[in-house]
Amino acid sequence: MRLLVTGASGFIGSSVCQNLIQLNHQVRAVTSSKASELRLVASVPMADLLDVVRVNHEAISPLDWVRACDGVDAVIHLGARAHVLRETLEDVYAAHRKANCEVTLALA
């Protein structure tokens, strides 16, 4: 099965990717930056088997997700804005709504 995992570089996402690879699934891992891609590759032992795609963390149009979703059988959506320890934004609610609601709607 070909699976898309959003939030792949996160604590849960990287474990999910690793377990899916061990179960012989094809995994397309979504990251939002070069730094998160490097973090993912460093944390997953068989990262060379991942198909890593980058989607902007503010991808609120369904068109932003077309390439990432092409050819996948199912989506495991783990991407979210969480655990921001040193918040610098003035409108935290708007940032959470965009990342956790609008991006999810676009992906759906």
C-alpha positions as YAML, in Angstrom:
chain: A
units: angstrom
residues:
- id: 1
  name: MET
  ca: [0.00, 0.00, 0.00]
- id: 2
  name: ARG
  ca: [1.23, 3.52, -0.81]
- id: 3
  name: LEU
  ca: [0.65, 5.87, 2.14]
- id: 4
  name: LEU
  ca: [1.04, 9.62, 2.55]
- id: 5
  name: VAL
  ca: [2.15, 10.75, 6.01]
- id: 6
  name: THR
  ca: [1.89, 14.43, 6.90]
- id: 7
  name: GLY
  ca: [3.83, 15.67, 9.89]
- id: 8
  name: ALA
  ca: [6.38, 12.98, 9.05]
- id: 9
  name: SER
  ca: [9.29, 14.71, 10.79]
- id: 10
  name: GLY
  ca: [7.45, 15.01, 14.11]
- id: 11
  name: PHE
  ca: [7.83, 12.70, 17.09]
- id: 12
  name: ILE
  ca: [4.84, 10.54, 16.15]
- id: 13
  name: GLY
  ca: [5.21, 10.97, 12.38]
- id: 14
  name: SER
  ca: [8.77, 9.68, 12.24]
- id: 15
  name: SER
  ca: [7.79, 6.59, 14.27]
- id: 16
  name: VAL
  ca: [4.78, 5.97, 12.02]
- id: 17
  name: CYS
  ca: [6.98, 6.25, 8.92]
- id: 18
  name: GLN
  ca: [9.51, 3.82, 10.36]
- id: 19
  name: ASN
  ca: [6.84, 1.28, 11.32]
- id: 20
  name: LEU
  ca: [5.12, 1.51, 7.93]
- id: 21
  name: ILE
  ca: [8.43, 0.90, 6.14]
- id: 22
  name: GLN
  ca: [9.06, -2.12, 8.36]
- id: 23
  name: LEU
  ca: [5.64, -3.42, 7.31]
- id: 24
  name: ASN
  ca: [6.73, -3.07, 3.64]
- id: 25
  name: HIS
  ca: [4.45, -0.17, 2.78]
- id: 26
  name: GLN
  ca: [5.55, 2.53, 0.36]
- id: 27
  name: VAL
  ca: [5.68, 5.79, 2.33]
- id: 28
  name: ARG
  ca: [5.50, 9.30, 0.95]
- id: 29
  name: ALA
  ca: [6.54, 11.58, 3.80]
- id: 30
  name: VAL
  ca: [5.48, 15.22, 3.81]
- id: 31
  name: THR
  ca: [7.83, 17.79, 5.31]
- id: 32
  name: SER
  ca: [7.52, 21.56, 5.26]
- id: 33
  name: SER
  ca: [11.18, 22.59, 5.11]
- id: 34
  name: LYS
  ca: [14.70, 21.38, 4.42]
- id: 35
  name: ALA
  ca: [15.35, 21.37, 8.18]
- id: 36
  name: SER
  ca: [12.37, 19.10, 8.88]
- id: 37
  name: GLU
  ca: [13.42, 16.82, 6.02]
- id: 38
  name: LEU
  ca: [16.91, 16.48, 7.51]
- id: 39
  name: ARG
  ca: [15.39, 15.80, 10.94]
- id: 40
  name: LEU
  ca: [13.22, 13.05, 9.43]
- id: 41
  name: VAL
  ca: [16.09, 11.41, 7.57]
- id: 42
  name: ALA
  ca: [18.20, 11.45, 10.75]
- id: 43
  name: SER
  ca: [15.46, 9.88, 12.86]
- id: 44
  name: VAL
  ca: [14.26, 7.07, 10.56]
- id: 45
  name: PRO
  ca: [16.76, 4.22, 10.13]
- id: 46
  name: MET
  ca: [15.48, 3.23, 6.66]
- id: 47
  name: ALA
  ca: [14.90, 6.80, 5.45]
- id: 48
  name: ASP
  ca: [16.34, 5.96, 2.03]
- id: 49
  name: LEU
  ca: [13.08, 4.07, 1.38]
- id: 50
  name: LEU
  ca: [10.98, 7.20, 1.99]
- id: 51
  name: ASP
  ca: [9.60, 9.29, -0.84]
- id: 52
  name: VAL
  ca: [9.95, 12.74, 0.73]
- id: 53
  name: VAL
  ca: [7.94, 15.66, -0.66]
- id: 54
  name: ARG
  ca: [7.86, 19.19, 0.63]
- id: 55
  name: VAL
  ca: [4.57, 21.03, 1.10]
- id: 56
  name: ASN
  ca: [4.50, 24.50, 2.61]
- id: 57
  name: HIS
  ca: [3.13, 24.43, 6.16]
- id: 58
  name: GLU
  ca: [0.63, 27.11, 5.08]
- id: 59
  name: ALA
  ca: [-0.75, 25.11, 2.11]
- id: 60
  name: ILE
  ca: [-4.39, 26.15, 2.31]
- id: 61
  name: SER
  ca: [-5.33, 25.42, -1.30]
- id: 62
  name: PRO
  ca: [-6.20, 21.88, -2.41]
- id: 63
  name: LEU
  ca: [-3.90, 22.50, -5.39]
- id: 64
  name: ASP
  ca: [-0.96, 22.65, -2.96]
- id: 65
  name: TRP
  ca: [-1.57, 18.98, -2.17]
- id: 66
  name: VAL
  ca: [-2.11, 17.53, -5.66]
- id: 67
  name: ARG
  ca: [1.48, 16.38, -6.20]
- id: 68
  name: ALA
  ca: [1.82, 14.98, -2.69]
- id: 69
  name: CYS
  ca: [-1.40, 12.95, -2.97]
- id: 70
  name: ASP
  ca: [-0.81, 11.64, -6.49]
- id: 71
  name: GLY
  ca: [-0.90, 7.85, -6.50]
- id: 72
  name: VAL
  ca: [-1.39, 7.29, -2.77]
- id: 73
  name: ASP
  ca: [-3.95, 4.86, -1.40]
- id: 74
  name: ALA
  ca: [-4.47, 6.50, 1.99]
- id: 75
  name: VAL
  ca: [-3.44, 9.53, 4.03]
- id: 76
  name: ILE
  ca: [-2.26, 9.55, 7.63]
- id: 77
  name: HIS
  ca: [-2.59, 13.19, 8.65]
- id: 78
  name: LEU
  ca: [-0.34, 14.01, 11.61]
- id: 79
  name: GLY
  ca: [0.71, 17.52, 10.58]
- id: 80
  name: ALA
  ca: [-0.31, 20.20, 13.06]
- id: 81
  name: ARG
  ca: [0.92, 23.23, 14.92]
- id: 82
  name: ALA
  ca: [1.66, 22.04, 18.44]
- id: 83
  name: HIS
  ca: [4.21, 22.38, 21.21]
- id: 84
  name: VAL
  ca: [5.40, 25.88, 20.31]
- id: 85
  name: LEU
  ca: [7.50, 26.58, 23.38]
- id: 86
  name: ARG
  ca: [8.68, 30.10, 22.59]
- id: 87
  name: GLU
  ca: [5.68, 31.71, 20.94]
- id: 88
  name: THR
  ca: [6.50, 34.86, 18.98]
- id: 89
  name: LEU
  ca: [3.28, 35.45, 17.06]
- id: 90
  name: GLU
  ca: [0.76, 38.05, 18.16]
- id: 91
  name: ASP
  ca: [-2.29, 36.11, 16.97]
- id: 92
  name: VAL
  ca: [-1.65, 32.57, 18.17]
- id: 93
  name: TYR
  ca: [-5.27, 31.55, 17.62]
- id: 94
  name: ALA
  ca: [-5.10, 32.52, 13.93]
- id: 95
  name: ALA
  ca: [-1.85, 30.60, 13.47]
- id: 96
  name: HIS
  ca: [-3.32, 27.46, 15.04]
- id: 97
  name: ARG
  ca: [-6.53, 27.79, 13.02]
- id: 98
  name: LYS
  ca: [-4.61, 28.12, 9.77]
- id: 99
  name: ALA
  ca: [-2.25, 25.21, 10.45]
- id: 100
  name: ASN
  ca: [-4.68, 22.86, 12.14]
- id: 101
  name: CYS
  ca: [-7.96, 23.62, 10.36]
- id: 102
  name: GLU
  ca: [-7.42, 25.32, 7.01]
- id: 103
  name: VAL
  ca: [-4.49, 23.15, 5.93]
- id: 104
  name: THR
  ca: [-6.42, 20.02, 6.98]
- id: 105
  name: LEU
  ca: [-9.44, 21.12, 4.94]
- id: 106
  name: ALA
  ca: [-7.23, 21.73, 1.90]
- id: 107
  name: LEU
  ca: [-5.68, 18.28, 2.23]
- id: 108
  name: ALA
  ca: [-9.09, 16.65, 2.61]
...
